[in-house]
């Protein structure tokens, strides 16, 4: 899924008035966290580095396949938070957390830790 597809799908899931730039920030913040804190521990970590809005609207997101909905849940949770829909926010945030955890575990099963990470 691309950043643009993610935003379009999130708007279909949850019509909202949140600016596109703010929704993109939610997705890009997650991407930056994965790139900075998670992937460096593994060999063959994906690139290409931090994405920017709106220039990288067509850039593929790092978590794919069964895990790509974690971005959607993060964006929808942010929309629910803006509207003070606490129960819906909590539900989407929990789903996003679960999907992110599953994505990280799957990545760990399929990729070898880098030499630097094995030393720590």
Beta strands, then each sheet from edge to edge (+ up, - down):
end
